[in-house]
Amino acid sequence: MLEALKKSTVAELAELTGRSQQSIYPHLKILVKAGLVRELREPVNGAKSGHKNASKSVANAPTSRAACLYEFNPTLFRKAFNSKNGLGLMRATHITSILLHDLGLRCKRWGEANERAGMHHGIKIQNLMSTEITWFTSSHWKRFNKLSAQLMKLIRQARDNRKGQRMCIGLVQFPDVTVAELKQGLKRVAAAVSASKSPSKLKRT
């Protein structure tokens, strides 16, 4: 949502998502630490957030933590991750796992709130419960990425219009890793860290 708003306050995010401000702070803290979001220590008075329908109470909020602006800033996050050597991948996937955990909690809350109330006609149970392990060739990746881009375009257009039912949509894909591959990767990281901490050898004179 911050990606669409560009800048927003916690109060405004709470208003748009239906969540309490206190429940949003921990997520913003993680995103700030990851470099995906920047916290601007300034009052909202005189500053504009990205939501055109922000309420007057939010716009005139006093100077406080709730009145600070949070800015979507993917540039720092991309710089922190090197796609060529994989440096920073552990932190990136940690953020993804936190987002997936949050998505799971939202899904559970939706089920509890709508037990015996029926489902919206647009929701298909197979989409709610679809998790697949498959094998991709380069042609599969190319097609999947193209379809993903089309889907993200649809999601962002709908988000900009803000009409109908508010939805949570998760889209994630990553290579499956065995336990043996995990152990090998951890050994590689440990060796790299050890090498970086070892004192450089003195040159013989």
C-alpha positions in Angstrom: 0.0 0.0 0.0 2.9 2.3 0.7 4.2 1.7 -2.8 1.0 3.3 -4.1 0.8 6.1 -1.6 4.5 6.9 -1.8 4.2 8.6 1.7 1.8 8.0 4.5 1.3 8.3 8.2 0.5 5.4 10.6 -2.8 6.9 11.3 -3.7 7.0 7.6 -2.5 3.4 7.0 -4.6 2.3 10.0 -7.6 4.1 8.5 -7.2 2.5 5.1 -6.5 -1.1 6.3 -8.9 -1.2 9.2 -6.1 -2.1 11.6 -5.0 -0.4 14.8 -2.0 1.9 14.8 -0.2 -0.2 17.4 -0.5 -3.3 15.2 1.1 -1.4 12.2 4.2 -0.1 14.0 6.0 -3.4 14.3 5.7 -4.0 10.5 6.9 -0.5 9.7 9.9 -1.0 12.0 10.9 -4.2 10.1 10.5 -2.5 6.7 12.5 0.6 7.9 15.3 -1.7 9.2 15.3 -3.5 5.8 15.6 -0.3 3.9 12.3 -0.7 2.1 10.6 2.1 4.0 12.1 5.4 5.2 10.8 7.2 8.3 10.7 10.9 8.0 10.9 12.6 11.3 8.7 15.5 10.6 5.1 16.6 11.5 2.3 16.0 9.0 1.2 19.7 9.2 2.2 21.3 5.9 3.3 17.9 4.5 1.2 15.9 2.1 0.8 12.2 2.2 0.0 10.1 -0.9 -3.7 9.4 -0.2 -6.0 11.9 -1.9 -8.9 11.0 0.5 -7.0 11.4 3.8 -9.3 12.5 6.6 -8.9 16.0 8.2 -8.1 14.4 11.5 -5.1 12.7 10.1 -4.0 15.7 8.1 -4.1 17.9 11.2 -2.5 15.4 13.6 -0.1 16.8 16.2 3.6 16.2 16.0 4.2 12.7 17.4 5.3 9.2 16.3 1.8 8.8 14.7 2.3 12.0 12.8 5.6 11.0 11.2 5.6 10.2 7.5 6.7 6.9 6.2 8.0 6.8 2.7 8.2 3.8 0.3 11.9 3.6 -0.6 12.8 0.4 -2.6 16.1 1.9 -3.8 18.0 1.3 -0.5 16.6 -2.2 -0.3 17.8 -3.0 -3.9 21.2 -1.6 -3.2 21.5 -3.8 -0.1 20.9 -6.9 -2.2 23.3 -8.1 -4.8 21.6 -10.4 -7.3 24.9 -11.5 -8.8 26.6 -12.9 -5.7 23.5 -13.3 -3.5 24.8 -11.0 -0.8 21.8 -9.7 1.3 19.5 -12.6 0.2 19.1 -13.9 3.8 17.7 -10.5 4.9 15.5 -10.2 1.9 13.9 -13.7 2.4 13.5 -13.0 6.1 11.4 -10.0 5.3 9.4 -12.1 2.8 8.8 -14.8 5.5 7.5 -12.1 7.9 5.1 -10.8 5.3 3.9 -14.3 4.6 3.3 -14.9 8.3 1.3 -11.7 8.5 -0.7 -12.9 5.4 -1.4 -16.2 7.2 -2.8 -14.4 10.2 -5.0 -12.2 8.1 -6.3 -15.3 6.3 -7.1 -17.0 9.6 -8.8 -13.9 10.9 -11.0 -13.7 7.7 -12.1 -17.3 8.2 -12.9 -16.8 11.9 -14.9 -13.6 11.1 -16.9 -15.3 8.3 -17.6 -18.8 9.7 -21.1 -19.8 8.7 -21.6 -16.5 6.9 -20.7 -17.7 3.4 -18.0 -16.6 1.0 -17.9 -13.7 -1.5 -19.0 -14.9 -4.9 -15.6 -13.8 -6.4 -13.5 -16.0 -4.1 -12.6 -19.5 -5.2 -11.6 -22.0 -2.6 -8.9 -23.5 -4.8 -7.2 -20.1 -4.9 -7.4 -19.8 -1.2 -5.6 -23.2 -0.7 -3.3 -23.4 -3.7 0.4 -24.1 -2.8 2.4 -25.9 -5.5 5.9 -27.3 -5.9 6.8 -27.7 -9.5 9.8 -27.7 -11.9 10.6 -24.6 -14.1 12.7 -24.4 -17.2 13.9 -21.0 -18.5 10.9 -20.8 -20.8 8.6 -21.4 -17.8 10.3 -18.6 -15.9 9.9 -16.2 -18.8 6.2 -17.0 -19.1 5.6 -16.9 -15.4 7.3 -13.5 -15.0 5.2 -12.1 -17.8 2.0 -13.3 -16.3 3.1 -12.1 -12.8 3.7 -8.6 -14.3 0.2 -8.6 -15.8 -1.3 -9.7 -12.5 0.6 -7.0 -10.5 -0.7 -4.4 -13.0 -4.3 -5.5 -12.4 -3.7 -5.5 -8.6 -2.2 -2.0 -8.6 -4.9 -0.6 -10.9 -7.6 -2.0 -8.6 -5.8 -0.6 -5.5 -5.7 2.9 -7.0 -9.5 2.8 -7.6 -10.2 1.5 -4.1 -13.7 0.1 -5.0 -15.4 -3.1 -3.9 -14.0 -5.6 -1.4 -10.6 -5.0 0.2 -8.5 -8.0 -0.6 -5.2 -9.7 0.6 -3.3 -11.3 -2.3 0.0 -13.2 -1.9 2.3 -13.8 -4.8 5.6 -15.5 -4.1 7.9 -17.8 -5.9 11.3 -19.2 -5.0 13.5 -22.3 -5.7 12.9 -25.2 -3.4 15.9 -26.1 -1.2 16.7 -29.4 0.4 18.2 -29.8 3.9 21.5 -30.9 2.4 21.6 -27.7 0.3 20.7 -25.6 3.3 23.6 -27.1 5.3 26.0 -26.5 2.4 24.8 -22.9 2.1 25.3 -22.2 5.8 28.8 -23.6 5.6 29.6 -21.3 2.7 28.3 -18.3 4.6 30.3 -19.2 7.8 33.5 -19.6 5.7 33.0 -16.3 4.1 32.4 -14.5 7.4 35.4 -16.2 8.9 37.6 -15.2 6.0 36.4 -11.6 6.3 37.3 -11.4 10.0 40.7 -13.1 9.7 43.7 -10.6 10.0 45.5 -10.0 6.8 49.0 -11.6 6.5 52.0 -9.4 6.9 54.2 -9.2 3.8 57.6 -10.6 4.3 60.4 -8.0 4.0 
